[in-house]
Amino acid sequence: MPPPSRRTGWLSLPHLWGGSHRGPRTNAAAPVVGPCPAVALYAVAPLRGVEHLVLDDLSAYADDRGWVVPAGCTVADSGPLDQDPNVRAGWQRVRAAAVGRLVHGVVAPSFAHIAYRAADRDRERAWLLEQGLFAVATDPTELLLGPEPEEPRA
């Protein structure tokens, strides 16, 4: 288990170890990227040019936990949070990575970055769960999306 992080955050993973699978599709094997889960980093920045400020924190959060971020899976959109996720190019890239089974989960500052409106958030959460992915919000007040994790084996 990695040492405790000095960052404020909340951690949770699904059962990726010990013969678990990625959700309801029992014939689908979870992709393995090294000894640790692969995640996509996603955030919405209010202005263009400042996306790196949020993504740097998400990257450090993933690094603290030993997670891998595949090339092209550090994604940000700019604009208001209340924009429909279906029109966000960055979120569509994250969804493509999920469908392509490149990632096991998504790390965002809060679930509002994925979808701000309750109906959109429910739809996106359901879709992530159908794909067998977990989602982690680094905001410690957010709740887990997905099953509780087992500890990775060393």
Phi and psi in degrees as a GROMACS rama.xvg file:
@    title "Ramachandran Plot"
@    xaxis  label "Phi"
@    yaxis  label "Psi"
@TYPE xy
-66.3561  157.205  PRO-2
-63.6512  156.7  PRO-3
-58.7084  143.08  PRO-4
-82.6791  147.215  SER-5
-85.2271  -6.8322  ARG-6
-82.0695  150.972  ARG-7
-78.3526  127.814  THR-8
179.908  173.787  GLY-9
-133.539  136.458  TRP-10
-120.727  137.712  LEU-11
-161.775  143.972  SER-12
-134.642  153.834  LEU-13
-77.6938  178.545  PRO-14
-75.622  88.1241  HIS-15
-93.2245  -11.5111  LEU-16
-113.596  163.829  TRP-17
71.0579  41.9626  GLY-18
78.7321  13.2291  GLY-19
-74.5193  171.168  SER-20
-130.569  173.965  HIS-21
-95.386  65.1542  ARG-22
93.6357  -154.778  GLY-23
-70.1326  -18.7639  PRO-24
-81.4048  99.2328  ARG-25
-72.9055  -18.6933  THR-26
-91.4126  1.24666  ASN-27
-98.5886  125.887  ALA-28
-90.9639  140.561  ALA-29
-71.6659  134.344  ALA-30
-68.3897  144.809  PRO-31
-114.356  123.505  VAL-32
-115.558  93.1285  VAL-33
66.0518  -158.019  GLY-34
-85.8408  6.11735  PRO-35
-137.091  160.815  CYS-36
-66.9622  150.125  PRO-37
-98.66  137.174  ALA-38
-131.631  154.396  VAL-39
-100.484  141.2  ALA-40
-102.18  130.864  LEU-41
-140.751  135.608  TYR-42
-151.864  159.161  ALA-43
-116.23  122.03  VAL-44
-99.969  144.798  ALA-45
-66.9689  -28.2027  PRO-46
-133.209  149.479  LEU-47
-66.1706  145.151  ARG-48
93.8118  -9.50423  GLY-49
-115.148  7.69934  VAL-50
-56.4854  -37.6416  GLU-51
-60.0444  -28.2509  HIS-52
-61.7763  -41.4465  LEU-53
-78.607  -43.6174  VAL-54
-66.2141  -32.4466  LEU-55
-61.374  -42.2118  ASP-56
-65.3432  -41.0645  ASP-57
-65.029  -39.859  LEU-58
-62.7253  -43.3564  SER-59
-64.1169  -38.2656  ALA-60
-60.3795  -46.635  TYR-61
-66.1359  -42.7015  ALA-62
-60.0414  -41.1366  ASP-63
-58.9645  -26.4727  ASP-64
-100.942  0.408815  ARG-65
77.4816  19.6651  GLY-66
-84.4645  151.144  TRP-67
-100.082  138.543  VAL-68
-114.672  105.473  VAL-69
-61.539  155.715  PRO-70
-55.0882  135.194  ALA-71
82.9126  1.66594  GLY-72
-106.656  16.8081  CYS-73
-106.629  105.218  THR-74
-131.005  138.707  VAL-75
-138.583  145.137  ALA-76
-110.452  159.96  ASP-77
-121.203  151.009  SER-78
127.498  -168.665  GLY-79
-73.7987  149.571  PRO-80
-64.8413  -28.7455  LEU-81
-80.644  7.76176  ASP-82
-69.314  141.319  GLN-83
-59.3289  128.491  ASP-84
-60.5906  -24.8016  PRO-85
-68.0375  -19.1118  ASN-86
-103.82  2.29978  VAL-87
-87.2967  117.132  ARG-88
-61.9219  -40.0743  ALA-89
-64.6379  -43.2585  GLY-90
-64.7147  -34.4182  TRP-91
-66.3843  -32.965  GLN-92
-65.4877  -39.7696  ARG-93
-64.3528  -44.3246  VAL-94
-60.7839  -39.6964  ARG-95
-63.966  -39.8178  ALA-96
-63.5181  -37.3529  ALA-97
-67.2953  -46.583  ALA-98
-63.6704  -37.0371  VAL-99
-77.1274  1.68521  GLY-100
59.6593  33.9317  ARG-101
-83.6664  -20.482  LEU-102
-132.123  155.405  VAL-103
-96.3672  -19.672  HIS-104
-164.9  179.579  GLY-105
-128.686  135.124  VAL-106
-113.704  125.932  VAL-107
-136.959  158.959  ALA-108
-61.7931  -38.8596  PRO-109
-156.915  163.927  SER-110
-67.3265  -18.855  PHE-111
-63.7297  -24.8006  ALA-112
-70.2835  -32.0627  HIS-113
-75.3688  -47.5705  ILE-114
-157.723  127.204  ALA-115
-85.2227  -45.9796  TYR-116
-74.3133  144.441  ARG-117
-56.771  -44.5197  ALA-118
-64.4825  -42.2541  ALA-119
-65.3533  -42.2045  ASP-120
-62.7583  -43.7637  ARG-121
-61.4507  -42.1062  ASP-122
-64.162  -45.6111  ARG-123
-68.9505  -38.9652  GLU-124
-61.7207  -44.731  ARG-125
-60.897  -41.8396  ALA-126
-64.5513  -44.9887  TRP-127
-59.2299  -44.0044  LEU-128
-65.5916  -38.1811  LEU-129
-61.2615  -33.1191  GLU-130
-79.2792  -8.82217  GLN-131
80.7264  18.1153  GLY-132
-93.5024  154.912  LEU-133
-102.219  161.003  PHE-134
-132.139  136.486  ALA-135
-123.045  129.088  VAL-136
-102.161  127.144  ALA-137
-74.2416  -13.4087  THR-138
-68.4498  120.02  ASP-139
-66.295  -9.78645  PRO-140
-88.7119  -7.697  THR-141
-81.7316  154.575  GLU-142
-97.0068  164.142  LEU-143
-69.971  142.743  LEU-144
-116.259  109.837  LEU-145
117.579  173.215  GLY-146
-70.8142  157.966  PRO-147
-64.8507  149.113  GLU-148
-84.4452  158.711  PRO-149
-100.041  154.057  GLU-150
-72.7106  136.952  GLU-151
-63.2826  147.43  PRO-152
-84.0942  139.48  ARG-153
